[in-house]
């Protein structure tokens, strides 16, 4: 009741000189509007920057197989064959923090088109989800391959810009057939330019194909246990299955020397091959948000330990790597942006607050007789203090609310006319209300205190 | 028992090094329901006396008993409470809030009284305005009212807290003689019908003659206290 009455009194007093009240609060209105608009535009820009940084792979995790060791000799990271495509599917389905997953089979070999050849930095056999995981969804030309291509061992591929330049020299590669270690691949899409990664590796020097095709037709085994030359020398003979399929695509069939006589169909039927353990070289995981990276690592670790039947106490047969360097850059960029905007906000609000204090002091002087009268009819010093303080606070809060509206409006206009990205910032709105009330109390206190200390006799006689 | 009893009130102002005695030992009794005029020329100390009577100021020495309580040494806050409860003021310059309706002006003191519903406040204010003859002017702002009407609004405002004492400081100083007469008759009426204790501060014998008793002050002392001839 008392509070309500005080607010009403403040509103009533402000309404008596509405133009001055409006002009007084203009400082706060502009301050808050600037803060809100800046915060929203800044927030939008920060989001855009974050998206850009995220496209560098900040949200990505890399699951690698563990280290193989034999007789005290270790073979380095990823030398063990423990990860399967089923692991990748399980991670995608069972880890809530994970967005999408792409298994990767790597190869390093020569790619030939016409009279040109090139050894791409990356030959990746993967699934269509690789593109969204790496934020690489817009194709420069053509279309990405599909799940169906993966299931059907299709000989299709996507190539990066470097490969286009080196093999096609500006020609359109769509529909052309290139040879990867004598296996023909039809180019169905061209990836857009991505440039070098943070270590300076050219990310456009890439060939993407269904992992099944790379696995069974090109590599025939994980690349990790054979170097490039031996893989090239072995050619298509690594796997009986694939060599049969690949006979059609061999360019130089005469050079092929079979070390062993080819088994007849009867012999094959007599000695059935055990079902091969299919491994992938790494699994690329996109986490839903940067904050969830630790949770995702935990979930993937738990899941893979269970799937790989690792007992408690035994060490993992895989390793998970995150892009700490990039994500740190991201968070520090955002923090810097926020601090910068906060600084601007503070300055404009202090300026607005000084304006409020100035006018409140004038108002106290101007209304000295009114103060005297109120005191004569029984207002206690506390009542006067509360009245003037609440006037300042109400003025600031109204200014704050108008400022929020104005700020939202201008950020909307900026989006509409300049096409800058903006995002509604709830924190900024809450902060604006709190700050404007605080400014009102801070800068309204001195004038109100001065008013409450007036002597009623002098105040009544004041001309 | 007397409503007001002043015992040997002294008031000395300190202007830098110099002490200026304004009241030099005033003793005065005012009974409940009296209409008293305080008369004196300017500089006689009557304004200072009125400030002490109105509980706006405290005496340097001496005792002020109001309704059986010694209120000479109250703090500013306690004095505000006494004023709220006991005393209504009418000023020479009316002191109405500008750009505010007559009704709002009368309601204003009630904002400092606890526990009163908004409607009840307005009802009481409207009643008082009717009593002073401004039933038709509730929504008029001071600038739309004549001097006499403004003073009536001020009287209604002084009465809204239901005080025991009405202190009028030169209430007719800014009014023409006909309006002055109306206002003074209103004071007499309030005194007679409601038994309100009224203290009129004036330098005008014509005004003072409306009181039952005239207290003359000169140089900070009561010169004489006589029953008025006319009344």
Contacts between the chains, C-beta under 8 A, distances in Angstrom:
chain1	res1	chain2	res2	distance
A	1	B	115	8.0
A	2	B	114	7.9
A	5	B	111	6.2
A	9	B	111	6.2
A	12	B	104	7.7
A	16	B	98	7.5
A	16	B	99	4.7
A	16	B	100	7.0
A	17	B	99	7.9
A	369	B	95	6.2
A	370	B	97	6.0
A	372	B	95	7.8
A	373	B	95	4.8
A	373	B	97	7.6
A	374	B	108	7.4
A	374	B	112	7.5
A	375	B	56	7.9
A	375	B	80	6.5
A	376	B	54	7.3
A	376	B	56	6.5
A	376	B	83	6.5
A	376	B	89	5.0
A	377	B	83	6.9
A	377	B	84	7.0
A	377	B	88	7.8
A	377	B	89	6.9
A	377	B	108	7.0
A	377	B	109	3.8
A	377	B	112	7.0
A	377	B	157	7.3
A	377	B	158	8.0
A	377	B	161	7.0
A	378	B	80	5.6
A	378	B	81	7.0
A	378	B	83	4.8
A	378	B	84	2.5
A	378	B	85	7.4
A	378	B	109	6.1
A	378	B	112	5.0
A	378	B	113	7.5
A	378	B	161	6.7
A	379	B	80	6.4
A	379	B	84	8.0
A	379	B	111	7.9
A	379	B	112	4.8
A	380	B	76	8.0
A	380	B	77	5.0
A	380	B	80	4.4
A	380	B	81	7.1
A	380	B	112	7.2
A	381	B	76	6.2
A	381	B	77	6.3
A	381	B	80	7.4
A	382	B	77	7.4
A	383	B	112	5.5
A	456	B	56	5.1
A	457	B	51	5.3
A	457	B	56	5.2
A	457	B	57	5.9
A	460	B	91	7.1
A	460	B	95	7.0
